[in-house]
Amino acid sequence: MATVIMVNSSLLPLLIFFIVLLQLFSSTSAVNSITIENFGAIGDGITDAGPAMLAAWSAACTSLVPVDILVPRKTYFLTSVVLNGPCNNSLITFQMEGSTLLAPDYKDMKLSSDYWIRFNGVQGVSLIGGFLDGKGSDFWKCKASTNTASCLPNTGASSLGFLNSKDILVQKLTSSDSKLFHLVFLSSRNVTLDHVTIKAPGDSPNTGGIHVQGSTQVLIQDTGIMTGDDCISVGPGTQDLQIMRVNCGPRHGISIGSLGKGTIEAGVEGVLVRNSTFSGSTNGDSGVKVSNVTYSNIVGTSATPIAMNFNCSTTVPCEEIILEAINLNLINGQPTSFCHSAKGTVRAGVISPTINFNTCT
């Protein structure tokens, strides 16, 4: 005679969690796979998948072997989540190809939420594919209106952030219409962004593409960035940053040291920009010490008459700036260059517009 076991429906998600966790610990395979739908996520674009995402992360993080977290090819509404480390294993991959994650409206974001999706203190995390819809348009409209009472307390959330993390890969991800920055990397090491697409309207305020600060060994390659602010901003304490084959524009291009606010801050060193294209881009000022930066094989169209602007700090000048094969145009007329408190070298190839570091003011 068969035995029937009745389970309280409210305990079902918890039961599923422990079953999946048992499978992860008992499996002998090299990599285990779980899906957020194992934990109750519903891909209808309405039901909050945040609790399911947190439960899936908890199962993967406590596993002793690498885990793939599958996000099926559906649309999921996701409230703000914080995914904390350290974990028991150092290889967790989010397989997100074909999936869409929808952010909450700014009015529904927690006022303490600086990020929509935040990873903190993790190692070996990869995000492969996926579409992040930051739902920023209503927030931008509020900030541009005369009635900003509802959005002033909420300065906006960046879509994706990695803090105090290492060995990170973001590949084939698309981020659209973030309320603030799209991707942020703070105090992290060994980060690779590959074939990433970032987009927001050119008039969307403060929607910077990628912000890197206090981080080392960062590679951004084969990436397209079209936002309402900096394509890439590089903050204090960043070292060994490579930017290769990046299409950038319109708006502010690549700004190095643009967030400097104090007189004593960590410098920016070892930045290489190579084989990249800028379209309709302006540029940013410098507020921190910048040194050992190489610009190589750069082409594009400037949105302002001053196509190259090395406007460095008077107290901590830019040093070891190297230019190789630069060709920047202006739609109407000839572009010019400007340098202040900058020391550099012009190497091989045509440099247009011309610049003479020996005559910097």
C-alpha positions in Angstrom: 0.0 0.0 0.0 1.4 3.4 -1.0 2.2 6.0 1.6 1.1 9.6 0.9 3.0 12.4 2.6 1.3 15.7 2.8 3.4 18.8 2.7 2.3 22.3 3.8 2.4 24.5 0.7 4.1 27.3 2.6 7.0 24.9 3.3 7.4 23.8 -0.3 10.1 26.4 -1.4 12.1 25.5 1.7 11.8 21.8 0.9 13.0 22.4 -2.7 15.9 24.4 -1.4 17.1 21.5 0.8 16.6 18.9 -1.9 18.7 21.0 -4.4 21.3 21.6 -1.7 21.5 17.9 -1.0 22.0 17.2 -4.7 24.8 19.8 -4.9 26.7 18.3 -2.0 26.2 14.6 -3.0 26.9 14.9 -6.7 30.2 13.7 -8.0 30.1 15.7 -11.3 32.6 18.5 -11.9 29.9 21.2 -12.3 26.4 21.2 -11.1 23.5 23.1 -12.6 20.4 24.6 -10.9 17.8 26.9 -12.2 16.1 29.8 -10.5 12.8 28.2 -11.3 13.8 25.4 -8.9 13.3 28.0 -6.2 10.0 29.5 -7.3 10.9 32.1 -9.9 8.2 32.7 -12.5 9.1 34.2 -15.8 6.0 36.3 -16.3 7.7 39.7 -15.9 5.4 40.5 -12.9 6.2 38.0 -10.1 9.2 39.0 -8.0 12.1 36.6 -8.7 14.3 38.2 -6.0 13.7 35.6 -3.3 14.3 32.8 -5.8 17.5 34.5 -7.0 18.7 34.8 -3.4 17.9 31.1 -2.7 19.6 29.9 -5.8 22.7 32.0 -4.9 22.7 30.6 -1.4 22.6 27.0 -2.7 25.4 27.7 -5.2 27.5 29.6 -2.7 27.4 26.8 -0.1 28.2 24.1 -2.6 31.6 22.6 -2.5 31.8 22.2 -6.3 31.3 24.7 -9.1 27.7 25.6 -10.0 25.9 26.9 -13.0 22.8 29.0 -12.2 20.5 28.8 -15.1 18.2 31.8 -15.8 15.7 30.5 -18.5 14.8 32.3 -21.7 12.0 34.3 -20.1 11.3 37.7 -18.6 11.7 38.0 -14.9 10.9 40.9 -12.6 13.7 41.3 -10.1 13.8 43.5 -7.0 17.1 44.7 -5.6 19.3 41.8 -4.5 22.7 41.6 -2.7 24.7 38.4 -3.4 27.3 38.1 -0.7 30.5 36.0 -0.5 32.8 34.5 0.2 31.5 31.1 -1.1 32.7 27.5 -0.6 33.7 27.3 -4.2 35.3 29.8 -6.6 33.4 29.1 -9.8 29.7 30.2 -10.0 28.4 30.9 -13.5 25.1 32.6 -14.3 23.9 31.2 -17.6 21.5 34.0 -18.8 21.5 33.8 -22.6 18.0 34.8 -23.9 16.7 35.9 -20.5 15.5 39.4 -19.5 15.6 40.9 -16.0 13.4 43.9 -15.3 14.2 46.4 -12.6 11.6 47.9 -10.3 10.5 51.5 -10.7 12.6 54.0 -8.8 9.7 54.6 -6.4 9.8 51.0 -5.4 13.6 50.8 -4.9 14.8 50.8 -1.3 16.4 54.2 -0.5 19.4 52.3 0.8 19.9 50.5 -2.5 22.8 51.9 -4.4 22.6 48.9 -6.8 19.9 46.9 -8.4 22.1 43.8 -8.5 25.1 43.8 -6.2 27.8 41.2 -5.7 30.0 41.7 -2.6 33.1 39.8 -1.7 32.8 37.1 -4.3 35.4 35.2 -6.3 35.1 33.4 -9.7 31.7 34.7 -10.6 30.7 34.8 -14.3 27.7 36.4 -16.0 27.1 35.0 -19.5 24.4 36.6 -21.7 21.2 38.2 -20.5 19.5 41.5 -20.9 19.2 43.9 -18.0 16.4 46.5 -18.3 17.1 49.2 -15.7 13.7 50.9 -16.3 15.4 54.3 -15.9 13.2 56.6 -18.0 10.7 57.6 -15.3 13.6 58.4 -13.0 15.3 60.6 -15.6 12.0 62.4 -16.3 11.5 63.1 -12.6 15.0 64.5 -12.2 14.5 66.8 -15.2 11.1 68.1 -14.0 10.3 70.9 -11.7 8.7 68.5 -9.3 11.6 66.4 -8.1 10.2 65.7 -4.6 9.7 62.0 -5.3 13.1 61.3 -6.8 15.5 63.6 -4.9 15.6 61.2 -1.9 16.5 58.4 -4.3 19.6 59.3 -6.2 19.2 56.3 -8.4 20.6 52.8 -8.4 23.4 51.5 -10.6 22.2 48.3 -12.4 25.1 46.0 -11.7 27.9 46.3 -9.2 30.9 44.1 -8.1 32.5 45.2 -4.8 35.6 43.8 -3.2 35.6 40.9 -5.6 38.0 39.1 -7.9 38.2 36.8 -10.9 35.1 38.2 -12.5 33.8 37.6 -16.1 30.9 39.5 -17.7 30.4 38.3 -21.2 27.7 38.9 -23.9 25.6 40.9 -21.4 23.4 43.8 -22.5 22.5 46.6 -20.1 19.8 49.1 -21.1 18.4 52.2 -19.5 20.1 52.1 -16.1 18.9 54.6 -13.6 22.5 55.6 -12.9 25.7 53.7 -13.8 25.2 50.6 -15.8 28.2 48.5 -14.5 30.4 49.4 -11.5 33.6 47.7 -10.2 34.9 48.9 -6.9 38.0 47.5 -5.1 38.1 44.5 -7.3 40.8 42.5 -9.1 41.1 40.5 -12.3 37.9 41.6 -14.0 37.1 40.9 -17.7 34.3 42.4 -19.7 33.9 40.8 -23.1 31.3 41.6 -25.9 29.2 43.7 -23.6 26.6 46.1 -24.9 25.5 49.1 -22.9 22.9 51.6 -24.1 20.8 54.5 -23.0 19.5 57.6 -24.7 22.1 60.4 -25.3 20.1 62.8 -23.1 19.7 60.4 -20.2 21.4 62.0 -17.2 24.3 60.3 -15.3 23.9 57.0 -17.1 27.6 56.2 -17.2 28.5 53.0 -19.0 31.3 51.4 -16.9 32.8 52.9 -13.8 36.1 51.4 -12.4 37.6 52.5 -9.1 40.2 51.2 -6.8 40.5 48.1 -9.0 43.4 46.3 -10.7 43.9 44.0 -13.7 40.7 45.1 -15.5 40.2 44.2 -19.2 37.3 45.8 -21.3 37.2 44.4 -24.8 35.0 44.2 -27.9 32.3 46.3 -26.2 29.8 48.9 -27.4 28.8 51.8 -25.2 26.1 54.4 -26.1 24.9 56.3 -23.0 24.1 59.7 -21.7 27.4 60.1 -19.8 30.9 58.7 -19.7 31.4 55.5 -21.7 34.0 54.5 -19.2 35.0 56.5 -16.1 38.1 55.6 -14.2 38.3 56.6 -10.6 41.1 56.9 -8.0 43.2 53.9 -7.2 42.7 52.1 -10.5 45.8 50.3 -11.9 46.4 48.1 -15.0 43.3 48.9 -17.0 43.1 47.8 -20.6 40.4 49.1 -23.0 40.6 47.4 -26.4 38.3 47.5 -29.4 35.6 49.6 -27.7 33.0 51.6 -29.6 32.1 54.6 -27.6 29.7 57.5 -28.2 28.0 59.8 -28.0 28.6 61.9 -24.9 31.7 61.9 -22.7 34.0 59.2 -24.0 36.5 57.9 -21.6 37.2 60.0 -18.5 40.3 59.2 -16.3 40.2 60.6 -12.8 37.0 62.5 -13.4 35.6 61.8 -10.0 38.4 63.4 -8.0 37.1 65.5 -5.2 39.9 65.8 -2.7 43.5 67.0 -2.7 44.8 63.7 -1.5 43.6 60.6 -3.4 45.1 57.5 -4.9 46.3 57.9 -8.4 45.4 56.2 -11.7 48.2 54.2 -13.3 48.8 51.8 -16.2 45.8 52.6 -18.5 46.0 51.4 -22.1 43.3 52.4 -24.7 43.9 50.6 -28.0 42.0 50.1 -31.3 38.9 51.9 -30.2 36.4 54.2 -31.9 34.8 57.4 -30.5 31.7 58.9 -32.2 30.4 62.3 -31.1 32.2 62.2 -27.8 33.3 64.9 -25.5 35.9 64.3 -22.8 36.3 64.7 -19.1 38.6 66.6 -16.7 41.0 65.2 -14.3 41.0 65.5 -10.5 43.5 62.9 -9.5 47.1 62.0 -10.4 47.2 60.2 -13.7 50.3 58.5 -15.0 51.5 55.8 -17.4 48.5 56.0 -19.8 48.8 54.9 -23.4 46.4 55.8 -26.2 47.0 53.7 -29.3 45.2 53.4 -32.7 42.3 55.6 -31.7 39.9 56.9 -34.4 36.6 58.8 -34.2 34.7 62.0 -34.4 34.7 64.6 -31.7 31.5 66.4 -30.6 33.5 69.5 -29.6 36.3 71.5 -31.3 38.8 70.4 -28.7 39.2 66.7 -29.6 42.0 65.9 -27.2 41.8 67.6 -23.8 44.4 66.8 -21.2 43.2 69.2 -18.5 45.2 67.8 -15.6 45.5 68.8 -12.0 48.0 71.7 -11.3 49.1 70.1 -8.0 49.5 66.6 -9.3 50.2 66.8 -13.1 49.6 63.9 -15.5 52.8 62.0 -16.4 53.9 59.4 -18.8 51.1 60.0 -21.3 51.9 58.2 -24.6 50.1 58.8 -27.9 50.3 56.4 -30.9 48.4 56.7 -34.1 45.5 59.0 -33.1 43.1 60.2 -35.8 40.2 62.3 -34.5 38.0 64.4 -36.8 35.4 67.1 -36.4 32.2 67.1 -38.4 32.6 70.8 -39.4 36.2 72.2 -39.4 39.5 71.0 -37.9 39.7 69.7 -34.4 42.2 71.1 -31.9 44.0 69.9 -28.8 44.6 71.3 -25.3 46.9 70.3 -22.5 47.4 71.7 -19.0 49.8 70.4 -16.5 50.5 67.2 -18.6 53.7 65.5 -19.5 53.8 63.1 -22.4 55.3 61.6 -25.5 54.2 61.4 -29.1 55.3 58.1 -30.7 54.8 56.5 -34.1 51.9 57.2 -36.5 49.9 60.2 -37.4 48.6 62.3 -34.5 45.6 64.4 -35.4 45.0 66.9 -34.0 48.6 67.6 -33.2 49.7 68.2 -29.6 52.9 69.5 -28.1 53.4 68.4 -24.5 56.4 70.7 -24.2 54.2 73.8 -24.5 51.5 72.7 -22.0 50.5 75.5 -19.6 
